[in-house]
Amino acid sequence: MDMTLVQLRHLISLADTGSFSRAAERQHLTQPALSRSIAALEDEVGGRLFDRIGRRAEPTPLGRELLARARQLVADADELVTQGQAVRGARAGTLRVGLGSGPGALLTVPLLQRVAAQGQGLRLELRRGGTALLVDALRARALDALVVDAYSLPPAPDLRCEIVGELPGGFLCRRGHPLLRKRKPLRFADLQAWPIAATPLSDAVAGVLMDRYGPEAHPERCVTLRGDDLAGLVEATAASDAVLIAVRAAAPSLVELTVEPPLQAVARFGLVTLAGRSPPPALVLLRTLARERCA
């Protein structure tokens, strides 16, 4: 029979108390049961582990050697249990997240702050990019989860998409922009007199734009500043006369223009994981934060 952690705990308890009765009480055993456990351990190692000196049990030289190793093994086992509990409680482990342009602008800094507040147990790895590239990384097991515009995610049986929020979009500009001095409401043609910026827009949003404002509003025709980095586009818009098409929440420093008819487009943020794959426990932190920021 191979020795067990339970037997090693019995060994340590007997060495610490020097008494079979007190060790048995500490281990919630009867004294005969503890004696049998120690005897089985002695049979396993092939030698006596304790000498009885009066009423006290003293470790033999072999017992002292085994005791030092037993303490280390039990401590390592306890640490593994603690680490497992921390991982299950989303306080440890590694979380690898891919963020699309809109979610990235909204979630990157809050997610970094939230993980930093957790302490050193949890590791976070962030990747930004287009939806197709992020999905490839998810399928290659290089990422654990994505938060992307759900409209830009092609349906696939191996992907699970949980909608974590919907955010309204609009036409945004810097404070003091000349368009803010025009008679309201504005027409889309008024916006076209200025550079229009946007991240790559989904077919759903492109459809809404054309339904509202005609074929000239298709992103391929009207957008002159396009990039995956929404935060960079926000910064550029704040320092120029460009007009940005984006979710309002991602650019609180900008002003929304009143356009007739109103855009009435929303971005749907989806938390994407691989179907049938066990998610990391820390995913609950990402899900909670995404729902908070999209509320």
C-alpha positions, 0 to 999 in steps of 0.5 A, a space after each residue: 500500500 502506498 503512503 497517503 497524505 492522510 497518513 503523513 498528517 497523522 505522522 505530523 500530528 503525533 510528532 507535534 503532540 508527542 501523544 497518541 491520544 492527543 494526536 488522535 483527538 486532533 485528527 478526529 480519530 480513535 486512538 487505535 485507528 491512529 495507531 494502525 495508521 502509524 503502524 501501516 506507515 512504518 510497514 511501508 517505510 520498513 522501520 520504526 518511526 516513534 519510540 515510546 519514552 514514558 508516556 511520550 512518543 518521540 520520533 526515531 532518526 528515521 521518523 525525523 527524516 520522514 517527518 521533514 519530508 512529510 511537512 513539505 509534502 503536506 504544505 505543498 498539497 495545502 498550497 495546491 488546494 488554496 491555489 485551486 480555490 483561488 482559481 475557482 474564485 477568479 482570484 488567480 490563474 490567467 485570463 486571455 482576452 481579445 477585444 474588438 475596437 468598440 469594446 476595446 475603447 470601452 473596456 481596456 482601462 477598466 479591465 486592467 484596473 479591475 485585475 490590478 485590484 485583484 492583486 498578483 494572483 490573476 494574470 491578464 493578457 489583452 489582444 486588440 484587433 479585428 473580429 476575424 483575427 480574434 476569432 482565429 486566435 480563439 479557435 487556436 486556443 491562444 485566447 480564452 474569450 472575446 468581446 466584439 461587436 456581435 453584428 460583425 461575428 459570423 454565425 458558427 457552430 463552434 462559437 458561443 456568443 452571449 450578448 452583454 449589452 447594447 450601446 447606442 451610436 451616433 455622430 460625434 464631434 469636438 466641442 466648438 465644432 462649426 457644425 454645432 453652430 448650424 441650425 438644427 437639426 442637421 442633415 447627413 449632407 451637412 456632415 459630408 462637408 467634413 472628414 468622417 471617421 469610423 472603425 470598420 462598421 458591420 453590414 448591419 450598421 451600414 444597412 441602417 446608415 443607408 436606410 436613414 440617409 441613402 446610398 451616399 451614407 454607405 461606409 465605403 463612400 462616406 468614411 474617410 478616416 478608418 481604423 481599428 483603434 477607436 481610442 485613437 479615432 476619438 483622440 483625433 476627432 477631439 483635435 480636429 473637425 472630423 465627425 466620428 461615427 461611434 458608440 456614445 459611451 466610448 467617447 464621453 469627451 465628444 458632443 453628439 450631433 443632432 441629425 435628422 432623421 436620427 441614426 438609431 443604431 446600436 452596437 451589440 457587444 457579445 462575449 464570445 467563447 468556444 462552445 463545449 470548452 470549459 471557460 476560465 473561472 476569471 471569465 466571470 470578472 470580464 462578464 461582470 465588467 462588460 455588463 456594468 460598462 454597457 449598462 
